[in-house]
């Protein structure tokens, strides 16, 4: 028995301690599965700067709102399930979004029900719907400022991955539409081309995101000290601290305070005000270009509003 498990058993009892160990295993499995899927999807991409990369959270960082909820809305419009089911998903999404402050039991319930709505469905069917729904409901919700930052990494010869709890198939669609390298997402169990409704490990949330990034770095030969992570949520601290440089985008209160304390760059694209809050980032020597690009985005928005 490891010292960590012995301490947990002493503090919480064997049943609770064993559940924590099970959660740790799920997290590692989720990260490894996500990294394997991302690496396979990005096969053949040959960057000019192969050891540096950028990792972008999706919901409220790259996209306004929750991608999985937009997807669910699109499925509901196709009579895939009822509006009552959609309301339940919204409730689960709320618990999931604030998971860092919720009980583990609630997080487990959210995890266990997360993919029930696709159980028995063909993967190719869900992918087809995902492509349609992205064009209908998500394309116009991409933050142009965040997309500009991702583009700068790509222009610098670095690879760019989304990192999200959204199912990896949907995450990959979003990444493809944005011309990114790929995506790390929640991986589902598939048998005979159909979803079983079960996850491979854990939802890609919190520590699981950091595990996925570390696993991908090992597969792709990345130097994490040269990598950058972007997020809006304090729940993504494991991901943000797994790399050499962290950037807060549209941060929640706790992340804004943490970013200020750590001296991290902060951008807020939720208003028409100038987006740069703490200097200009240095992305492979393109810092001034980034500042100009983000300022230009804010200026165009302001002109449209005034016009």
SEMI-599028 format. One record per atom (N, C-alpha, C): residue in one letter; x, y, z. Coordinates in steps of 0.05 Angstrom, whole numbers, padded with zeros to 5 digits, always signed. Layout:
# residues N
AXYZ ...
# end
This chain:
# residues 307
X+00017-00024+00000 X+00000+00000+00000 X+00018+00025+00000 X+00011+00044-00017 X+00028+00068-00019 X+00023+00087+00005 X+00043+00104+00012 X+00039+00123+00034 X+00014+00140+00030 X+00010+00148+00005 X-00013+00166-00001 X-00039+00151+00005 X-00041+00126-00002 X-00066+00111+00004 X-00069+00106+00034 X-00046+00100+00048 X-00048+00096+00077 X-00058+00121+00091 X-00049+00145+00082 X-00059+00170+00094 X-00088+00173+00089 X-00097+00167+00064 X-00125+00170+00058 X-00142+00151+00074 X-00133+00125+00077 X-00148+00106+00093 X-00150+00115+00122 X-00128+00126+00133 X-00129+00135+00161 X-00148+00159+00165 X-00149+00176+00145 X-00166+00200+00147 X-00195+00195+00140 X-00200+00177+00121 X-00228+00175+00111 X-00239+00147+00113 X-00223+00127+00119 X-00233+00100+00119 X-00227+00086+00092 X-00225+00059+00092 X-00217+00045+00068 X-00235+00048+00044 X-00261+00049+00048 X-00279+00050+00024 X-00275+00076+00009 X-00274+00099+00024 X-00271+00125+00011 X-00243+00127-00002 X-00223+00117+00012 X-00195+00118+00002 X-00193+00102-00024 X-00205+00078-00025 X-00204+00062-00049 X-00218+00076-00072 X-00239+00090-00066 X-00253+00105-00087 X-00235+00126-00099 X-00219+00140-00082 X-00201+00160-00092 X-00180+00147-00110 X-00170+00124-00102 X-00150+00110-00119 X-00163+00103-00146 X-00188+00094-00145 X-00202+00088-00170 X-00205+00113-00187 X-00210+00136-00175 X-00212+00161-00190 X-00185+00168-00202 X-00163+00164-00188 X-00136+00169-00198 X-00131+00152-00223 X-00139+00127-00222 X-00135+00109-00244 X-00152+00118-00268 X-00176+00126-00263 X-00194+00135-00284 X-00182+00160-00298 X-00170+00177-00282 X-00158+00202-00293 X-00134+00195-00311 X-00117+00176-00303 X-00095+00168-00320 X-00105+00155-00345 X-00124+00137-00343 X-00135+00124-00366 X-00148+00144-00386 X-00162+00163-00375 X-00175+00184-00392 X-00154+00200-00407 X-00133+00208-00393 X-00112+00223-00406 X-00097+00208-00428 X-00091+00182-00422 X-00077+00166-00442 X-00095+00161-00466 X-00121+00155-00462 X-00139+00150-00484 X-00142+00175-00502 X-00145+00198-00488 X-00148+00223-00503 X-00123+00230-00519 X-00099+00226-00507 X-00074+00231-00521 X-00071+00213-00545 X-00078+00187-00542 X-00076+00168-00564 X-00093+00177-00588 X-00118+00185-00581 X-00136+00194-00603 X-00126+00219-00616 X-00116+00238-00601 X-00106+00263-00612 X-00081+00259-00629 X-00064+00241-00620 X-00039+00235-00635 X-00046+00222-00661 X-00065+00204-00661 X-00073+00190-00685 X-00085+00209-00705 X-00102+00228-00696 X-00115+00247-00713 X-00095+00266-00725 X-00073+00272-00711 X-00054+00292-00720 X-00031+00279-00735 X-00032+00253-00741 X-00010+00239-00754 X-00005+00252-00781 X+00020+00256-00787 X+00027+00269-00813 X+00032+00298-00812 X+00024+00311-00789 X+00029+00340-00786 X+00059+00343-00778 X+00073+00359-00794 X+00102+00363-00789 X+00107+00393-00784 X+00108+00401-00758 X+00112+00429-00752 X+00141+00437-00754 X+00146+00463-00758 X+00173+00473-00760 X+00185+00477-00732 X+00168+00479-00712 X+00177+00481-00684 X+00164+00457-00669 X+00176+00434-00671 X+00162+00409-00661 X+00161+00406-00631 X+00177+00420-00616 X+00176+00415-00587 X+00159+00435-00571 X+00147+00455-00585 X+00130+00475-00572 X+00102+00471-00583 X+00082+00476-00566 X+00054+00474-00574 X+00037+00492-00556 X+00012+00495-00564 X-00008+00510-00548 X-00032+00493-00543 X-00044+00495-00519 X-00067+00480-00512 X-00089+00500-00503 X-00112+00498-00517 X-00134+00517-00512 X-00158+00502-00500 X-00167+00510-00477 X-00193+00501-00468 X-00214+00510-00488 X-00237+00497-00489 X-00257+00504-00509 X-00279+00522-00498 X-00294+00512-00479 X-00318+00526-00470 X-00311+00552-00455 X-00321+00574-00466 X-00317+00601-00455 X-00289+00611-00458 X-00272+00595-00471 X-00244+00604-00478 X-00242+00607-00508 X-00248+00586-00523 X-00248+00587-00552 X-00276+00593-00562 X-00297+00585-00547 X-00324+00587-00556 X-00342+00599-00534 X-00361+00615-00541 X-00381+00625-00522 X-00399+00603-00513 X-00400+00597-00487 X-00417+00577-00477 X-00405+00549-00478 X-00421+00529-00472 X-00412+00501-00471 X-00418+00486-00497 X-00396+00476-00509 X-00399+00463-00535 X-00418+00439-00533 X-00417+00423-00512 X-00434+00400-00509 X-00463+00407-00508 X-00469+00430-00495 X-00497+00439-00493 X-00507+00449-00520 X-00490+00463-00536 X-00498+00471-00563 X-00504+00446-00579 X-00487+00426-00576 X-00491+00401-00591 X-00517+00388-00583 X-00523+00387-00557 X-00548+00376-00547 X-00572+00391-00558 X-00570+00417-00560 X-00592+00433-00571 X-00597+00424-00600 X-00576+00421-00615 X-00579+00412-00642 X-00591+00385-00645 X-00583+00367-00627 X-00595+00340-00627 X-00625+00341-00619 X-00631+00358-00600 X-00659+00360-00592 X-00676+00371-00615 X-00665+00389-00631 X-00680+00400-00654 X-00685+00378-00675 X-00668+00357-00674 X-00671+00334-00693 X-00687+00312-00680 X-00701+00318-00658 X-00718+00298-00643 X-00701+00275-00633 X-00675+00280-00628 X-00658+00260-00618 X-00665+00252-00589 X-00674+00272-00574 X-00685+00267-00548 X-00703+00291-00541 X-00716+00290-00518 X-00737+00310-00511 X-00725+00335-00498 X-00741+00355-00496 X-00732+00380-00483 X-00727+00375-00454 X-00742+00356-00442 X-00737+00349-00414 X-00709+00337-00411 X-00701+00321-00430 X-00673+00310-00429 X-00653+00332-00431 X-00659+00352-00448 X-00641+00375-00452 X-00638+00391-00426 X-00661+00394-00412 X-00660+00408-00386 X-00643+00393-00366 X-00644+00366-00366 X-00628+00350-00348 X-00598+00354-00355 X-00592+00355-00381 X-00564+00359-00390 X-00554+00386-00380 X-00571+00406-00382 X-00563+00433-00372 X-00557+00432-00343 X-00572+00417-00328 X-00568+00415-00299 X-00542+00400-00293 X-00537+00378-00307 X-00512+00364-00304 X-00488+00381-00312 X-00491+00397-00334 X-00470+00414-00343 X-00463+00435-00322 X-00484+00445-00308 X-00479+00465-00287 X-00462+00452-00264 X-00470+00428-00256 X-00454+00415-00235 X-00426+00409-00244 X-00423+00401-00269 X-00397+00395-00280 X-00380+00420-00282 X-00392+00442-00290 X-00377+00467-00294 X-00365+00477-00268 X-00379+00473-00246 X-00370+00482-00220 X-00360+00459-00203 X-00351+00438-00217 X-00343+00413-00204 X-00322+00416-00182 X-00305+00436-00185 X-00285+00440-00165 X-00296+00447-00138 X-00321+00456-00137 X-00333+00464-00112 X-00356+00445-00104 X-00360+00424-00120 X-00382+00405-00115 X-00371+00380-00102 X-00389+00364-00091 X-00381+00339-00079 X-00372+00319-00100 X-00356+00300-00092 X-00347+00279-00110 X-00371+00262-00119 X-00391+00258-00102 X-00414+00242-00109 X-00429+00255-00133 X-00431+00281-00132 X-00445+00295-00154 X-00429+00293-00180 X-00402+00295-00177 X-00385+00293-00201 X-00387+00265-00213 X-00389+00244-00195 X-00391+00217-00205 X-00417+00213-00219 X-00439+00225-00208 X-00465+00222-00221 X-00465+00235-00249 X-00452+00259-00250 X-00450+00273-00276 X-00435+00256-00296 X-00412+00245-00287 X-00396+00228-00304 X-00411+00204-00315 X-00425+00190-00296 X-00438+00165-00304 X-00461+00170-00323 X-00473+00194-00323 X-00496+00199-00340 X-00488+00216-00365 X-00463+00223-00367 X-00454+00242-00387 X-00460+00233-00415 X-00456+00207-00421 X-00459+00198-00449 X-00482+00179-00453 X-00501+00179-00434 X-00524+00161-00436 X-00540+00168-00461 X-00540+00193-00469 X-00557+00201-00492 X-00547+00191-00519 X-00522+00180-00520 X-00512+00169-00546 X-00509+00139-00545 X-00517+00127-00523 X-00514+00098-00520 X-00529+00084-00543 X-00515+00066-00556 X-00527+00050-00578 X-00526+00063-00605 X-00518+00089-00606 X-00517+00103-00631 X-00491+00098-00646 X-00492+00099-00673 X-00468+00096-00688 X-00450+00121-00686 X-00424+00116-00684 X-00405+00138-00683 X-00407+00156-00708 X-00409+00144-00731 X-00411+00160-00756 X-00436+00177-00757 X-00457+00168-00744 X-00482+00184-00743 X-00477+00209-00726 X-00465+00205-00702 X-00460+00227-00684 X-00441+00247-00697 X-00421+00237-00711 X-00401+00255-00724 X-00416+00271-00746 X-00433+00259-00761 X-00448+00274-00782 X-00465+00296-00770 X-00479+00289-00748 X-00495+00310-00735 X-00477+00332-00723 X-00454+00324-00712 X-00436+00343-00701 X-00427+00364-00721 X-00420+00355-00745 X-00412+00373-00766 X-00434+00393-00774 X-00458+00382-00775 X-00481+00400-00782 X-00486+00420-00760 X-00485+00410-00735 X-00492+00428-00712 X-00470+00449-00708 X-00445+00442-00713 X-00424+00462-00711 X-00430+00485-00729 X-00437+00479-00754 X-00442+00501-00774 X-00467+00517-00766 X-00487+00503-00754 X-00512+00517-00747 X-00510+00534-00722 X-00497+00523-00701 X-00499+00535-00674 X-00473+00544-00662 X-00450+00534-00672 X-00425+00539-00658 X-00407+00558-00673 X-00407+00557-00700 X-00388+00573-00716 X-00388+00603-00708 X-00412+00613-00704 X-00414+00642-00698 X-00407+00648-00669 X-00402+00628-00653 X-00396+00632-00624 X-00367+00630-00618 X-00350+00628-00638 X-00321+00627-00633 X-00311+00655-00627 X-00295+00657-00605 X-00283+00683-00599 X-00261+00689-00619 X-00265+00711-00634 X-00245+00717-00655 X-00218+00724-00643 X-00217+00736-00619 X-00192+00742-00606 X-00176+00717-00599 X-00190+00697-00588 X-00177+00671-00581 X-00168+00657-00606 X-00184+00658-00627 X-00176+00645-00652 X-00151+00658-00663 X-00149+00684-00660 X-00125+00698-00669 X-00100+00689-00655 X-00103+00685-00628 X-00080+00675-00613 X-00072+00647-00622 X-00092+00630-00627 X-00085+00603-00637 X-00071+00604-00664 X-00081+00622-00681 X-00069+00625-00707 X-00040+00634-00706 X-00034+00650-00687 X-00006+00659-00683 X+00013+00636-00676 X+00003+00619-00659 X+00019+00595-00652 X+00024+00578-00677 X+00003+00574-00693 X+00006+00558-00718 X+00025+00572-00737 X+00023+00598-00740 X+00041+00613-00758 X+00070+00612-00748 X+00074+00608-00722 X+00101+00605-00711 X+00111+00577-00714 X+00096+00559-00727 X+00105+00532-00732 X+00100+00513-00709 X+00082+00521-00690 X+00075+00505-00668 X+00048+00491-00672 X+00044+00468-00660 X+00019+00454-00661 X+00000+00465-00640 X-00026+00464-00646 X-00047+00474-00628 X-00069+00454-00624 X-00074+00447-00599 X-00095+00428-00593 X-00116+00441-00575 X-00142+00435-00580 X-00163+00440-00560 X-00160+00420-00538 X-00168+00428-00514 X-00168+00409-00491 X-00195+00413-00477 X-00213+00393-00479 X-00240+00398-00470 X-00253+00372-00460 X-00273+00375-00442 X-00288+00352-00433 X-00308+00343-00453 X-00312+00358-00474 X-00331+00350-00496 X-00321+00324-00508 X-00340+00307-00517 X-00332+00282-00530 X-00312+00287-00552 X-00291+00270-00554 X-00269+00276-00572 X-00277+00278-00601 X-00298+00264-00609 X-00308+00266-00637 X-00317+00295-00643 X-00333+00306-00624 X-00342+00334-00628 X-00319+00353-00626 X-00301+00349-00607 X-00277+00366-00603 X-00261+00367-00629 X-00258+00344-00642 X-00242+00342-00666 X-00255+00357-00689 X-00282+00357-00690 X-00296+00372-00710 X-00291+00402-00707 X-00292+00412-00682 X-00287+00440-00676 X-00258+00447-00684 X-00239+00430-00677 X-00211+00435-00684 X-00208+00435-00714 X-00220+00417-00728 X-00218+00416-00757 X-00229+00442-00770 X-00252+00450-00760 X-00265+00474-00771 X-00247+00499-00767 X-00232+00499-00745 X-00215+00522-00738 X-00187+00519-00749 X-00182+00497-00764 X-00156+00491-00776 X-00134+00488-00755 X-00142+00476-00732 X-00122+00470-00711 X-00110+00443-00716 X-00090+00436-00700 X-00077+00410-00704 X-00095+00387-00696 X-00110+00391-00674 X-00128+00369-00665 X-00140+00376-00638 X-00150+00355-00624 X-00164+00360-00599 X-00159+00337-00580 X-00157+00344-00554 X-00158+00325-00532 X-00186+00327-00520 X-00201+00306-00520 X-00228+00306-00509 X-00235+00281-00494 X-00259+00280-00484 X-00269+00256-00470 X-00272+00233-00489 X-00261+00210-00483 X-00262+00187-00501 X-00283+00167-00491 X-00301+00159-00509 X-00322+00140-00503 X-00314+00112-00511 X-00326+00093-00498 X-00323+00065-00506 X-00340+00060-00530 X-00328+00046-00550 X-00343+00040-00575 X-00340+00010-00581 X-00362-00002-00587 X-00363-00030-00595 X-00378-00033-00621 X-00365-00045-00641 X-00378-00050-00667 X-00388-00024-00679 X-00373-00002-00675 X-00380+00024-00687 X-00402+00039-00673 X-00410+00029-00649 X-00431+00042-00634 X-00421+00049-00605 X-00432+00071-00594 X-00425+00078-00567 X-00439+00060-00547 X-00424+00052-00527 X-00435+00036-00505 X-00448+00053-00484 X-00442+00079-00484 X-00452+00097-00463 X-00433+00099-00439 X-00410+00085-00441 X-00390+00086-00420 X-00366+00101-00429 X-00352+00112-00410 X-00327+00127-00415 X-00303+00109-00413 X-00281+00117-00427 X-00255+00105-00423 X-00242+00121-00401 X-00244+00112-00377 X-00233+00127-00354 X-00252+00148-00344 X-00244+00173-00346 X-00258+00196-00334 X-00265+00216-00355 X-00284+00235-00348 X-00287+00258-00365 X-00261+00274-00365 X-00255+00287-00387 X-00230+00302-00389 X-00234+00329-00375 X-00231+00329-00349 X-00236+00352-00333 X-00215+00354-00311 X-00207+00378-00303 X-00189+00381-00281 X-00162+00367-00286 X-00155+00349-00268 X-00129+00336-00270 X-00127+00318-00295 X-00150+00308-00305 X-00149+00291-00329 X-00139+00307-00353 X-00144+00333-00354 X-00134+00349-00376 X-00103+00350-00375 X-00093+00354-00351 X-00064+00355-00347 X-00051+00328-00354 X-00064+00306-00347 X-00055+00279-00354 X-00054+00276-00384 X-00075+00285-00398 X-00076+00283-00427 X-00053+00298-00440 X-00048+00322-00430 X-00027+00339-00441 X+00000+00326-00437 X+00005+00315-00413 X+00031+00302-00408 X+00034+00277-00425 X+00012+00262-00428 X+00013+00238-00445 X+00018+00245-00474 X+00006+00266-00484 X+00010+00275-00511 X+00038+00285-00515 X+00048+00299-00495 X+00076+00309-00497 X+00096+00286-00500 X+00091+00265-00485 X+00109+00242-00487 X+00107+00229-00515 X+00083+00227-00526 X+00079+00215-00552 X+00092+00232-00574 X+00089+00259-00572 X+00096+00277-00593 X+00123+00290-00590 X+00137+00285-00568 X+00164+00297-00563 X+00162+00326-00556 X+00142+00334-00542 X+00139+00362-00534 X+00155+00368-00509 X+00166+00392-00508 X+00179+00403-00484 X+00158+00420-00470 X+00146+00410-00449 X+00124+00425-00436 X+00132+00452-00426 X+00158+00456-00420 X+00167+00482-00411 X+00165+00503-00433 X+00163+00494-00458 X+00161+00512-00481 X+00132+00514-00490 X+00114+00501-00476 X+00086+00501-00485 X+00069+00522-00470 X+00046+00529-00481 X+00028+00549-00470 X+00000+00537-00467 X-00014+00543-00445 X-00041+00535-00441 X-00059+00559-00436 X-00083+00557-00447 X-00103+00579-00444 X-00129+00568-00433 X-00141+00583-00414 X-00166+00574-00403 X-00180+00598-00389 X-00207+00594-00385 X-00223+00614-00371 X-00229+00606-00342 X-00223+00580-00335 X-00233+00570-00310 X-00212+00562-00290 X-00217+00568-00264 X-00199+00559-00243 X-00197+00529-00242 X-00218+00515-00250 X-00218+00486-00251 X-00196+00475-00268 X-00185+00491-00287 X-00164+00483-00305 X-00136+00489-00294 X-00133+00494-00269 X-00107+00499-00258 X-00087+00476-00263 X-00095+00451-00261 X-00076+00429-00267 X-00065+00432-00295 X-00082+00438-00314 X-00073+00442-00342 X-00055+00466-00345 X-00063+00488-00332 X-00048+00513-00335 X-00020+00511-00322 X-00018+00496-00301 X+00008+00493-00288 X+00025+00470-00298 X+00014+00455-00317 X+00029+00432-00329 X+00049+00442-00350 X+00046+00467-00359 X+00063+00477-00381 X+00079+00501-00371 X+00097+00511-00389 X+00114+00532-00381 X+00102+00560-00380 X+00080+00564-00395 X+00067+00590-00395 X+00037+00587-00395 X+00024+00601-00378 X-00006+00600-00376 X-00017+00627-00382 X-00041+00627-00395 X-00055+00652-00402 X-00084+00648-00394 X-00095+00668-00381 X-00123+00668-00374 X-00139+00683-00395 X-00161+00671-00405 X-00178+00683-00424 X-00207+00683-00413 X-00219+00706-00413 X-00246+00709-00402 X-00248+00696-00374 X-00230+00702-00356 X-00227+00686-00332 X-00250+00689-00312 X-00257+00668-00298 X-00275+00670-00276 X-00260+00684-00253 X-00275+00690-00232 X-00263+00707-00210 X-00238+00694-00199 X-00240+00668-00192 X-00217+00655-00179 X-00193+00654-00198 X-00197+00648-00223 X-00174+00647-00241 X-00163+00675-00246 X-00180+00695-00246 X-00169+00723-00249 X-00151+00730-00226 X-00159+00722-00202 X-00142+00728-00178 X-00116+00712-00179 X-00118+00687-00187 X-00094+00670-00189 X-00075+00680-00210 X-00086+00689-00233 X-00069+00699-00255 X-00055+00725-00246 X-00070+00741-00231 X-00057+00766-00221 X-00035+00760-00202 X-00039+00740-00184 X-00019+00733-00164 X+00006+00721-00177 X+00002+00706-00199 X+00024+00692-00212 X+00036+00708-00235 X+00025+00731-00241 X+00035+00747-00263 X+00029+00737-00291 X+00007+00721-00293 X+00000+00710-00319 X-00014+00731-00337 X-00011+00729-00362 X-00025+00746-00381 X-00055+00740-00379 X-00071+00761-00383 X-00100+00758-00381 X-00113+00773-00404 X-00131+00760-00418 X-00147+00772-00439 X-00177+00769-00433 X-00192+00789-00439 X-00221+00787-00436 X-00235+00797-00461 X-00246+00778-00476 X-00260+00784-00501 X-00290+00787-00497 X-00300+00788-00473 X-00328+00790-00468 X-00340+00817-00471 X-00323+00838-00474 X-00333+00865-00478 X-00318+00877-00501 X-00327+00901-00509 X-00314+00915-00531 X-00290+00931-00522 X-00283+00929-00497 X-00260+00944-00487 X-00234+00931-00497 X-00212+00945-00495 X-00187+00934-00504 X-00182+00908-00489 X-00175+00887-00504 X-00173+00860-00492 X-00148+00856-00476 X-00127+00871-00480 X-00102+00865-00467 X-00103+00876-00438 X-00100+00858-00419 X-00101+00866-00391 X-00073+00867-00378 X-00056+00849-00386 X-00029+00848-00374 X-00009+00844-00396 X-00001+00866-00408 X+00020+00865-00428 X+00013+00849-00453 X+00033+00845-00469 X+00030+00830-00494 X+00045+00804-00492 X+00033+00781-00500 X+00047+00755-00498 X+00070+00753-00517 X+00088+00736-00510 X+00111+00730-00528 X+00107+00702-00539 X+00096+00700-00562 X+00092+00674-00575 X+00113+00672-00597 X+00134+00657-00591 X+00156+00653-00610 X+00165+00679-00623 X+00167+00700-00606 X+00176+00726-00616 X+00155+00743-00630 X+00130+00734-00628 X+00108+00749-00643 X+00091+00765-00624 X+00102+00773-00601 X+00086+00787-00581 X+00073+00812-00591 X+00088+00829-00604 X+00077+00855-00614 X+00055+00850-00634 X+00059+00830-00651 X+00038+00823-00670 X+00013+00815-00657 X+00015+00799-00635 X-00008+00790-00621 X-00024+00813-00609 X-00009+00831-00596 X-00022+00854-00584 X-00037+00871-00605 X-00025+00875-00628 X-00038+00890-00649 X-00062+00876-00660 X-00060+00849-00663 X-00083+00834-00674 X-00106+00835-00655 X-00102+00831-00628 X-00123+00831-00609 X-00136+00859-00607 X-00119+00880-00607 X-00129+00907-00607 X-00146+00912-00631 X-00138+00902-00654 X-00154+00906-00679 X-00181+00893-00677 X-00182+00869-00665 X-00207+00855-00662 X-00226+00872-00645 X-00216+00882-00622 X-00232+00899-00604 X-00242+00924-00618 X-00224+00936-00634 X-00231+00961-00648 X-00253+00956-00669 X-00251+00933-00683 X-00273+00927-00703 X-00299+00923-00689 X-00299+00909-00666 X-00324+00905-00652 X-00336+00931-00643 X-00319+00949-00633 X-00328+00975-00624 X-00340+00991-00647 X-00327+00991-00670 X-00338+01005-00694 X-00365+00994-00703 X-00367+00967-00702 X-00393+00955-00710 X-00415+00964-00691 X-00408+00965-00665 X-00428+00972-00645 X-00437+01002-00648 X-00417+01019-00653 X-00423+01047-00657 X-00436+01053-00683 X-00430+01036-00704 X-00441+01041-00731 X-00470+01033-00733 
# end
